[in-house]
Amino acid sequence: GRGGRETPDELRIPAPVAYQSSYGTAFEMQSAPNQLLEALRFFELPLPEKQKPAFCWGQQAEAQLQLLARYIQTVARDVRKLCLAEPRCVHVRAPCYILGDLHGNYLDLIAFEKALWRIGLALSPANFLFLGDYVDRGQHSLEVITYLLAQKALCPGKIVLLRGNHEMRVQNSFPAYNPCFKASCTNVFGDALGSQVWECINAAFDVFPMAAIVDGSIFCTHGGIPSSDVLPRGPNCKGVKYLVSQINRIPKDLPQPDPSQAGGSRLAWDLMWNDPAPTEQDGESEKSGVASDGFGPNMGRGTAHVFGATALEGFLRDFGLSHLVRAHEVRKAGFQVQQHSQMVTIFSSSGYCGASNEASCILACEGKIRFIRLEHSLQPALFSLASKAAAASSIVAALAAGVQIPRQHFAAAHAPAAAHAGSREGGGGQSAAQSAEESEDMAAAAS
């Protein structure tokens, strides 16, 4: 958890020390991952006496920024080693929280932390599966991926980071994303050092797993199921073992997944980019555009494929699975049950690109899929109670010293401590624990 430690009033990063990526480092406060998490605590806090707003690094000495970059690169390299040792399709045991696209939304990520793993990932009884698209379009891509890399280094057996279509260089350096991930890095560290950090993290992205299976039945990936011409089907091409073996044949180091480029992978590309086929407004009937096998070209994205309910039903039947959980598309409520209740699309970043969508996640537990939806104000302040008290004390001290305090600092000090989670049917005001127990369930057996 984050409580009980001294509130940082400046960014103080010691020289790196040697550490090993294991469960033990979760309690070694001088380890590189914990130093990054401590630095992120500083990033979150408003420090009015230093004219530093919340969720900002403020003015830092060059030496401190270089140490911060060095820690990030060290942890990214270690996570790359961890992921190289993992299969391309990872088996995950329930209970498991599943989160979709975050897209640089650090506030929502911390809201999920405070609601679901407040005591820390290492002490949580659940596992955690993230479905990709951690960066781009949001304001804090660097901080989101830094947090996740640090947690992966601390608890490699409890957290799985899948690769989304934004975890590749051509995507996360595209300036029109405003900001793209590369700009996020250079804005903090400058062009030269920021580009080095960006490249080092992308080297970790290159080896992230492509899919996961929860309790042998729930297939999870960023985009969707692969088309039948990419993943062969037939009497000898069935069962979950066959599916896993095919995904595990994807190269472990895949800097360029695009199959139109040298070294690309059609299977990886479909897993990262595919979407469900568009449906008519009245009901689940699919619009034209899919062939007899249930797949068609993905006209909306200009690449990969779309798949219909028939294709999904055949995929789940052939490979002995019950459901597909995927991300890749924004949803108004943060999630949507589709294709005869055999598929869930989950999106974990609210207010995406200025829209009014909510953020949700899934708890897969006891053979059921439960939905947890964040509910917070339009301008949530997601600090812990200790952080709020420290912010209030800082404001009092600054006022006593005659410092002019911007109005937003007062709002930050008095805003709610954390977002609430609600059920699919709404009814705000539930705690996350209540929502996990009382939200609408979807039985983990194909209906």
C-alpha positions in Angstrom: 0.0 0.0 0.0 0.9 3.7 0.0 0.1 4.6 3.6 2.4 4.9 6.5 5.4 6.3 4.7 6.7 9.9 4.8 5.0 12.1 2.3 7.7 13.2 -0.3 8.1 17.0 -0.5 10.6 16.8 -3.3 11.8 14.3 -5.9 14.7 12.5 -4.3 16.1 9.5 -6.2 19.1 7.7 -4.8 21.7 6.1 -7.0 20.4 2.7 -8.3 21.2 -0.4 -6.3 21.3 -3.9 -7.6 18.1 -5.9 -7.2 16.5 -9.1 -8.5 13.0 -9.3 -10.0 11.2 -11.4 -7.5 8.4 -11.3 -4.9 11.0 -10.4 -2.3 11.7 -7.0 -3.9 8.1 -5.8 -3.1 9.3 -5.2 0.5 12.8 -3.9 -0.4 12.1 -0.1 -0.5 15.5 0.7 -2.1 14.9 -1.6 -5.1 14.5 0.1 -8.5 10.8 -0.7 -8.9 9.9 0.6 -5.4 12.0 3.8 -6.1 9.9 4.4 -9.2 6.7 3.9 -7.3 7.9 6.3 -4.7 8.8 8.8 -7.4 5.2 8.5 -8.7 3.9 9.3 -5.3 5.7 12.6 -5.6 4.3 13.1 -9.1 0.8 12.7 -7.8 1.0 15.2 -4.9 0.3 18.9 -5.1 3.1 20.9 -3.5 1.7 24.5 -3.4 4.8 25.9 -1.6 6.9 24.7 -4.6 4.2 25.8 -7.1 3.9 22.2 -8.2 0.3 21.1 -9.2 -0.8 17.5 -8.7 0.1 15.0 -11.4 3.1 17.0 -12.5 6.9 16.5 -12.1 7.5 20.2 -11.5 10.9 21.8 -12.0 13.6 19.2 -11.4 17.4 19.3 -11.5 18.9 17.6 -14.5 20.7 15.1 -12.3 17.4 13.9 -10.8 15.8 13.5 -14.2 18.7 11.5 -15.4 18.4 9.2 -12.3 14.7 8.8 -12.9 15.3 7.9 -16.5 18.0 5.4 -15.5 15.6 3.7 -13.1 12.9 3.5 -15.8 15.4 2.0 -18.2 16.7 -0.5 -15.7 13.2 -1.7 -14.8 12.1 -1.8 -18.5 15.1 -4.0 -19.3 14.3 -6.4 -16.4 10.7 -6.6 -17.5 11.8 -7.5 -21.0 13.8 -10.4 -19.5 10.8 -11.5 -17.5 8.5 -11.4 -20.6 11.1 -13.3 -22.7 10.8 -16.1 -20.2 7.0 -16.2 -20.5 5.0 -18.0 -23.2 3.2 -15.9 -25.9 -0.1 -17.2 -24.5 0.0 -17.1 -20.7 -2.2 -19.2 -18.4 -3.7 -17.1 -15.5 -5.6 -18.4 -12.5 -8.7 -16.8 -11.0 -9.5 -14.7 -9.1 -8.2 -12.3 -11.7 -8.9 -8.6 -12.3 -8.9 -7.8 -16.1 -8.4 -4.2 -17.2 -8.7 -2.9 -20.8 -7.2 0.2 -22.5 -5.7 2.8 -20.2 -4.3 5.1 -22.8 -2.2 7.3 -20.5 -5.0 7.8 -18.0 -3.0 7.8 -14.8 -5.9 9.1 -12.7 -8.1 6.1 -13.5 -5.2 3.7 -13.0 -4.7 5.1 -9.5 -8.5 5.0 -8.9 -8.4 1.3 -9.7 -5.4 0.8 -7.4 -7.1 2.4 -4.5 -10.3 0.5 -5.1 -9.0 -2.9 -5.9 -5.4 -3.4 -4.7 -4.9 -0.7 -2.1 -2.7 -2.9 0.1 -0.5 -3.7 -2.9 -0.4 -6.3 -5.6 2.0 -8.5 -3.7 -0.5 -8.9 -0.8 -3.6 -9.2 -3.0 -5.2 -12.7 -3.3 -6.0 -11.9 -6.9 -4.0 -11.9 -10.1 -4.0 -9.0 -12.6 -4.3 -9.1 -16.3 -3.9 -5.9 -18.4 -5.0 -6.2 -22.1 -2.8 -3.6 -23.7 -2.9 0.0 -25.0 -1.3 1.6 -22.0 0.0 4.6 -23.9 -1.0 7.4 -26.4 -3.8 10.0 -26.4 -3.9 10.4 -22.6 -1.8 13.0 -20.7 0.3 10.6 -18.7 1.5 7.7 -20.9 5.0 7.7 -19.4 3.6 7.5 -15.8 1.1 4.8 -16.6 3.6 2.4 -18.2 6.2 3.3 -15.5 3.8 2.2 -12.8 2.9 -1.0 -14.6 6.5 -1.9 -15.4 7.5 -1.3 -11.7 4.6 -3.5 -10.5 5.5 -6.3 -13.0 9.1 -6.2 -11.8 8.0 -6.5 -8.2 5.3 -9.2 -8.7 6.1 -11.0 -12.0 3.9 -13.9 -11.1 0.8 -11.9 -10.3 0.6 -9.4 -13.1 0.4 -10.1 -16.9 0.9 -7.3 -19.4 -0.5 -8.1 -22.9 0.5 -6.2 -26.0 -2.0 -3.9 -27.7 -1.8 -2.3 -31.0 -0.3 0.9 -29.4 2.6 -1.0 -28.0 4.7 -0.6 -31.2 6.9 2.2 -32.3 5.0 3.3 -35.5 1.9 3.8 -33.4 3.2 5.4 -30.2 5.4 7.9 -32.0 2.5 9.3 -34.2 2.3 13.0 -33.4 -1.5 13.3 -34.2 -2.3 11.3 -31.0 -1.6 14.5 -29.1 0.2 13.4 -27.1 1.8 10.3 -28.4 3.9 8.2 -26.0 7.2 9.4 -27.5 6.1 13.0 -26.8 5.2 12.0 -23.3 8.8 10.9 -22.8 10.5 13.8 -24.4 8.3 16.3 -22.6 9.7 15.0 -19.3 13.3 14.2 -20.2 14.1 16.3 -23.3 14.6 15.0 -26.8 17.8 12.9 -26.4 17.1 11.3 -23.1 13.4 11.0 -23.7 14.0 9.1 -27.0 16.3 6.7 -25.1 13.6 6.0 -22.5 10.9 5.6 -25.2 13.1 3.1 -27.2 13.9 1.1 -24.0 10.3 0.8 -23.1 9.4 -0.2 -26.6 12.0 -2.9 -26.4 10.0 -4.3 -23.5 6.7 -4.0 -25.5 8.4 -6.1 -28.3 8.2 -9.2 -26.0 4.9 -8.7 -24.2 2.7 -11.8 -24.4 -0.1 -11.7 -27.1 -2.9 -13.6 -25.2 -3.9 -15.2 -21.9 -6.4 -17.8 -20.9 -8.0 -17.5 -17.5 -8.8 -20.8 -15.7 -8.5 -22.7 -19.0 -11.8 -21.2 -20.3 -11.7 -17.4 -20.8 -9.6 -16.3 -23.8 -8.2 -12.8 -23.4 -6.4 -10.7 -26.0 -6.3 -7.1 -27.0 -8.1 -7.1 -30.3 -10.0 -10.3 -31.1 -9.9 -13.9 -32.3 -7.8 -14.6 -35.4 -9.4 -15.3 -38.8 -9.6 -18.8 -40.1 -7.1 -18.2 -42.8 -4.6 -17.1 -40.2 -5.2 -19.8 -37.7 -6.0 -23.1 -39.5 -9.1 -25.1 -38.3 -9.9 -28.7 -38.9 -10.2 -32.1 -37.2 -6.6 -32.1 -36.1 -6.6 -28.4 -35.3 -8.8 -28.3 -32.2 -8.5 -28.0 -28.4 -6.9 -25.4 -26.2 -3.5 -27.1 -26.4 -3.5 -26.6 -30.1 -4.5 -23.0 -29.8 -1.8 -22.2 -27.2 0.8 -24.0 -29.3 0.0 -21.9 -32.3 0.2 -18.6 -30.4 3.4 -19.7 -28.7 4.9 -20.0 -32.2 4.8 -16.2 -32.6 8.3 -14.9 -32.3 9.1 -13.8 -28.7 10.9 -10.7 -29.9 8.6 -9.0 -32.4 9.7 -5.3 -33.0 7.6 -5.1 -36.2 4.3 -7.2 -35.9 2.9 -5.9 -39.2 2.7 -8.9 -41.6 3.2 -6.5 -44.6 6.7 -5.8 -43.3 9.7 -8.1 -43.0 9.5 -10.2 -39.8 5.8 -9.5 -39.2 3.3 -12.0 -37.9 -0.3 -12.4 -39.3 -1.4 -14.2 -36.1 0.0 -11.5 -33.8 -1.5 -8.8 -36.0 -5.0 -10.3 -35.8 -4.8 -10.7 -32.1 -3.8 -7.0 -31.7 -6.1 -5.4 -34.3 -9.3 -7.5 -34.9 -12.7 -6.2 -34.0 -16.2 -7.7 -33.7 -18.3 -7.1 -36.9 -20.5 -4.1 -36.7 -24.2 -4.9 -35.8 -27.5 -3.4 -36.8 -29.0 -0.9 -34.4 -31.9 -3.2 -33.6 -30.6 -6.3 -32.1 -27.5 -8.5 -32.6 -27.9 -9.1 -36.3 -24.6 -8.3 -38.1 -24.3 -6.0 -41.0 -23.1 -7.4 -44.3 -19.3 -7.6 -44.7 -18.5 -11.0 -43.2 -18.0 -14.1 -45.4 -19.4 -17.6 -44.8 -16.7 -18.3 -42.2 -17.8 -15.3 -40.2 -14.8 -13.1 -40.9 -14.4 -10.1 -43.2 -12.0 -7.2 -43.8 -11.8 -4.6 -41.1 -12.9 -1.6 -43.1 -13.0 0.7 -40.1 -9.3 0.3 -39.3 -8.1 -0.4 -42.8 -6.2 -3.5 -41.6 -6.8 -6.9 -40.1 -10.3 -8.5 -39.8 -13.7 -8.3 -38.2 -15.4 -11.4 -36.8 -19.1 -12.2 -36.3 -21.0 -14.2 -33.7 -20.8 -17.3 -35.8 -17.0 -17.1 -36.1 -16.7 -16.5 -32.3 -19.0 -19.4 -31.5 -17.0 -21.7 -33.7 -13.7 -20.5 -32.2 -14.9 -21.1 -28.7 -16.3 -24.5 -29.5 -13.3 -25.7 -31.5 -10.8 -24.7 -28.8 -12.8 -25.7 -25.7 -13.3 -22.1 -24.4 -16.3 -20.4 -22.9 -15.8 -16.6 -23.5 -13.7 -14.0 -25.2 -12.6 -10.9 -23.2 -11.0 -8.2 -25.3 -10.4 -4.4 -25.2 -9.4 -2.2 -28.2 -12.7 -0.2 -28.5 -14.2 2.5 -26.3 -17.5 1.7 -24.7 -19.9 4.2 -23.1 -20.3 2.3 -19.8 -16.7 1.0 -19.9 -17.8 -2.5 -21.0 -20.2 -4.2 -23.3 -21.5 -7.8 -23.5 -21.8 -8.8 -27.2 -22.3 -11.7 -29.6 -24.8 -13.8 -27.6 -23.1 -13.1 -24.3 -20.0 -14.9 -25.3 -17.8 -11.8 -25.6 -17.0 -8.8 -23.4 -15.3 -5.7 -24.6 -13.7 -3.9 -21.6 -12.3 -0.3 -21.6 -10.6 1.1 -18.5 -10.0 4.8 -19.3 -12.8 7.3 -18.7 -13.3 10.5 -20.6 -11.4 9.1 -23.6 -10.4 11.8 -26.0 -12.9 14.1 -24.4 -15.8 11.7 -24.6 -18.2 10.9 -21.7 -17.4 7.2 -21.4 -16.8 5.5 -18.1 -14.0 3.2 -17.0 -14.6 -0.5 -16.1 -12.8 -3.7 -15.3 -13.7 -7.3 -14.8 -13.3 -9.7 -11.9 -13.1 -13.3 -13.1 -13.8 -15.4 -10.0 -15.6 -18.6 -9.1 -16.7 -19.4 -12.7 -18.3 -15.9 -13.2 -17.4 -12.7 -14.9 -18.3 -9.6 -12.7 -18.2 -6.0 -13.9 -16.7 -3.2 -11.8 -17.3 0.4 -13.0 -15.5 3.4 -11.7 -17.7 6.3 -10.7 -16.2 9.6 -9.9 -16.7 13.3 -10.4 -15.8 15.1 -13.6 -12.5 16.2 -12.0 -11.6 13.4 -9.6 -8.7 13.8 -7.1 -7.5 10.4 -6.3 -5.1 10.9 -3.5 -5.0 8.8 -0.4 -6.2 10.3 3.0 -2.6 10.7 4.0 -1.8 12.5 0.8 -4.8 14.8 1.3 -3.7 15.6 4.8 -0.2 16.4 3.6 -1.6 18.6 0.8 -3.8 20.5 3.3 -0.8 21.0 5.6 1.3 22.2 2.7 -1.4 24.8 1.8 -1.6 26.0 5.4 2.2 26.4 5.6 2.4 28.1 2.2 -0.4 30.6 3.2 1.5 31.3 6.5 4.6 32.1 4.4 2.6 34.5 2.2 2.7 32.3 -0.9 -0.2 32.8 -3.4 -2.0 29.5 -3.9 -3.8 28.7 -7.2 -7.5 27.8 -6.7 -7.0 24.3 -8.1 -4.8 23.3 -5.2 -7.7 24.0 -2.8 -9.9 21.7 -4.8 -7.3 19.0 -4.9 -6.8 19.1 -1.1 -10.6 18.7 -0.4 -11.7 16.3 -3.2 -12.8 12.7 -2.6 -10.1 10.3 -1.7 -11.0 7.7 -4.3 -13.4 6.9 -7.0 -16.3 4.5 -6.3 -17.1 1.5 -8.3 -20.6 0.7 -9.4 -22.5 -2.1 -10.9 -23.6 -2.4 -14.5 -27.0 -1.2 -13.5 -25.6 1.9 -11.8 -26.5 2.7 -8.3 -23.4 4.8 -7.4 -22.0 4.9 -3.9 -21.0 1.2 -3.7 -17.5 0.4 -2.7 -15.4 -1.6 -5.1 -15.7 -4.6 -2.8 -19.4 -4.3 -2.8 -19.5 -3.9 -6.5 -17.4 -7.0 -7.0 -19.9 -9.0 -5.0 -23.1 -7.4 -6.1 -22.6 -6.4 -9.7 -24.3 -8.3 -12.5 -22.8 -11.7 -13.1 -22.3 -13.5 -16.4 -21.9 -17.3 -15.9 -18.6 -18.5 -17.3 -20.3 -21.1 -19.5 -21.4 -20.4 -23.0 -25.1 -19.5 -23.0 
